[in-house]
Amino acid sequence: MSLDGTTYANTLQIGTATANEATIVYVRFTPSVTGNATGTLIISNTDADAVVVSLSGNSPAVIHNYQTFNQQRLAMGGGYDQSNTQTFNLHNDLTAIETVKMYVKLTCPAGGCDEWDVYANVKVKDPATGELYELGRYITPYWNDNSQLERGFEYDVTDFKSLLTGATELRIRTECWNDKGYQVSVDFDYIEGTPDYPYYAVTPILSYDDWSSSGVPYGVAHNFDLDKTVSIPANAESTHLRTIISGWGHATPEDTGTGRGCAEWCYRTHSVKINGANTFDHYMGPMNCAANPVNNQSPGNWSADRAGWCPGMEVPTRLDVFGTSLAGNTFAFEYDFEDWTNDGENGNAYYATSIFVVVKSNTPINAPIVTN
């Protein structure tokens, strides 16, 4: 409290000479944690009953923002490329960082945006392995950008915080097939708070995600390796899987009664098997595309429900948390696609798939080991 707004103390005294005059008392709110807080201010003297004034305040989180790509043009032709890779300096001290958010904003070039809904993603490079890890995926809107969203597409990328620090190499890509494309901006919020665990580590299990057609072929024989052996560090205190999956193609036969070809349209349930047992399910079903706030996509066919994604929207990130930390354990992993056979009459079907195993700990932790 203070009478002059400069010098503060936990108590103060107003002299008798001015006690009956209008006096401004300043109260300073200095929280040590984020969120809502309450307190009381008690005014008392020896000749009257005490007056209790209720106080309340809200302490918003401290956010450190880092702009990376800034209206970077991605297109095919006209001197442009579908991908762009750059290195940026991101937040160095992760000690007090609770959450890391990534935002992807699309704007249309002067000649307009790509007419089609195309596959796109953002990746970060692991300097230890040289591999690129998918942070987030989206399908672009037909004909337009995502300016109806204040900050664009939003992703929680805290799982990758061990890689999103200091000098960080990022790659953006859109599967545009003309010279219009998009201007892509990416920024990160590092939000202060108490992290659930101070140390994270991440390892890819499956990385069939460079392009829509780089995905796992569906309904045909293939040589993609969907079986892995995963070893969890001994000091892991929490373990989960992080999956992004989206289907492409109009392959037949269409599902009976729905006319839905695979894998863009056909509703399916795929399973994660751990040690041979179905442990997690991934339902590729409708997402109410017609309710997408990015609805300025006419004349594109944007409102019809796809299987697990929508034009002009983030592709969902699926988090599967194990009931125990699995510390020190090794398990067999298999991704099992629901049975279906492509008759070859209308092209191919693919599932672009990225799956990571993420471990957390209160002590420094190594990345899980994944082998074939």
Secondary structure as GFF3:
##gff-version 3
##sequence-region A 1 372
A	DSSP	beta_strand	35	45	.	.	.	ID=ss1
A	DSSP	beta_strand	48	59	.	.	.	ID=ss2
A	DSSP	beta_strand	63	67	.	.	.	ID=ss3
A	DSSP	beta_strand	72	74	.	.	.	ID=ss4
A	DSSP	beta_strand	83	90	.	.	.	ID=ss5
A	DSSP	beta_strand	97	107	.	.	.	ID=ss6
A	DSSP	beta_strand	119	125	.	.	.	ID=ss7
A	DSSP	beta_strand	132	139	.	.	.	ID=ss8
A	DSSP	beta_strand	153	156	.	.	.	ID=ss9
A	DSSP	three_ten_helix	158	160	.	.	.	ID=ss10
A	DSSP	beta_strand	166	174	.	.	.	ID=ss11
A	DSSP	beta_strand	182	192	.	.	.	ID=ss12
A	DSSP	beta_strand	199	208	.	.	.	ID=ss13
A	DSSP	three_ten_helix	212	214	.	.	.	ID=ss14
A	DSSP	beta_strand	216	217	.	.	.	ID=ss15
A	DSSP	beta_strand	227	231	.	.	.	ID=ss16
A	DSSP	beta_strand	238	248	.	.	.	ID=ss17
A	DSSP	beta_strand	250	255	.	.	.	ID=ss18
A	DSSP	beta_strand	260	263	.	.	.	ID=ss19
A	DSSP	beta_strand	268	274	.	.	.	ID=ss20
A	DSSP	beta_strand	277	284	.	.	.	ID=ss21
A	DSSP	three_ten_helix	289	291	.	.	.	ID=ss22
A	DSSP	beta_strand	313	314	.	.	.	ID=ss23
A	DSSP	beta_strand	318	321	.	.	.	ID=ss24
A	DSSP	beta_strand	330	336	.	.	.	ID=ss25
A	DSSP	beta_strand	350	361	.	.	.	ID=ss26
A	DSSP	beta_strand	369	371	.	.	.	ID=ss27
###
